[in-house]
Amino acid sequence: MADKGDIGYRVMAGAAAFAGGFVAKKAITLVWKKTTGKEPPTNPESPDVALSEAIGWAVVMGVGMEIARLLATRAAAHQWAKGTGELPSHLKVEA
């Protein structure tokens, strides 16, 4: 069972990942509009959306969101270690 420290970290990391994803979605949408000159597809599964556009949007959004989540949770882990003096137990690397 997770101790209170790990639960606190998981809440903090979850909030950071959520915030990072929110910001990333806004940024990716803005960059998409600037580079393509049009709105991103609202429903990429629709046959009315070109396949290349749907795949491009899915790849850009998927990679962008995962990078944002990774960076946000790493930053949360760094701040947690800075505040507590150690990483949460599930992030410790065994030598």
Secondary structure, DSSP 8 states (H G I E B T S, - for coil): ---HHHHHHHHHHHHHHHHHHHHHHHHHHHHHHHHHSS---S-TTSTTS-HHHHHHHHHHHHHHHHHHHHHHHHHHHHHHHHHHSS--GGG----
